[in-house]
Amino acid sequence: MQDYEKLTVFHRADALVLRVYEATRMYPSDELHGIRSQLRRAAVSVAAHVVEGARLATGKEFARHLASAIGSASEVEYLIGLSVRLGYLEKDEALSLRADAIEVCRMLHALRARVIQASLAARDDGEVTVPS
């Protein structure tokens, strides 16, 4: 079991959630249950999967949740681009948000690789500690 608070990627993902919420505040009211909601849920899902996975007992389970977080981060990246094409986000703000989402995704891939490597080394026979 990992302490998610010690994981840099958790803090970056959490910051991304706050940025996404701020950026989507002014979306049109007809998007409250559309792309605005989907983008926010995807951003929250990234951080939530890191937290949930870190609290599980095995590296295999953690790696599975990190894979889900990677999928959600990719969804955030796509929805940011879609928001620009729909005219909901300014291009400059979207580029910055997209860069953050890509960086979080890169960090998740790196952490997942370390978790898998540690799991293989320990043969996943118990708690796997992964350096943050």
N, C-alpha and C positions, 0 to 999 in steps of 0.2 A: 504494500500500500504506500503510495506516494502522498506527500503533502502538496496539493496543487498550488498552494500559495507560494511555494518555492520555485515554481516553474515559470520561467520568463515568458514562455508562450501563452500561459494563462493570462498574464497581465496584459500582453499585447492583444489577445483576443477580447479581453474585457474592455480595453480602451476602444477597440474597433466597434463593439456594441454601442458604447456611448456616442461615438462619432456617427454611426448609422442612425441612431435615434434622433440626434440633432439634425442631421442632413435631411431626414424624411419628415420632419415636423410640418413643413409647408407643402407637402404633396396635396393634390386636389382631394376634396372630401369624398369623391366617388372612388378613390383608391384606398380608403380606410381598411377595406377588407380584401384588397387586391395586392398589387405589387408592394405597397408600403408595408402591409402586414407580413407578406412573404419575406421581404428583405430583412425586416426586424427579427422575425422568427429564425431565419437562417443565421443571422449574426449571433443571436443568443445561443443557438444550437452549437456553434463552434466552441464557445467557452464552456457551455454546459457539458458537452461530451468530454472535454479535457478534465473537468471536475469529476464527473461520474467515472470515467476510466481510471483516473488516478486513485480513486478510493477502492477500486476492486482489488482482489487478492492476487491475481496472476498477471504476468506480463502479456500473455496472449489476449486476455480480456482488455487490458489497457490498449494494446495495439489495435484491437478491433474498434474501440471507441475513438482512437486517434484517426483511424481510416474514415469513420463517420464525420469527424470534425473536418477532415480534409475535404470531404464531399460538400459539407455545408459552407466552408470557406470558398470553394469553387462556385457554389450557388450565389454567394454574396457578390463575388467578382462579376458574374454574368448579369445579375440583377442591377448592379450599379451601371453597367454599360447600357442595359435596356432602359434604365431611368433617364439616361442622357438622350437616347434616341427618341424617347417619348416626351422630352422637354421638361422633365421634372427636376433634373439636376444640372447645374452648370458644369461645363466640361472640366474646368480647373479643379473644382471640388471633387468631381468624380475621379479624376486622375489620381488625386491624393488618396482618396478612399480606396480606390482599386489597388494602388501601390501597397497600402496597408494590408489589404486582404491577401495579396500575393505574398507579402512577407510573412504573414501569419501562416499561410499555406506551406511556404518553404520551411518554416520552423517546425511545423507539425510533421512534415515528411522526415526531417532530420531527427526529431524526437522519436518518431515511430521506428525508424531504422535502429536507433540506439536501444529502444525497448525490445525489439525483436532480437537484436544481437545479444543483449543481456539475458533474454529468455532462453535462447539457444545455449548460451554458455552455462546457464544454471539448469538446463533441461526443464525449465518451468516447474520445478518441484516445490514451489513455495513463493514467498515474497521476492520480488525482483526490485532492486534499487537501481534507479537510473539517474546518472548525474544530470542535474538541470543545467 
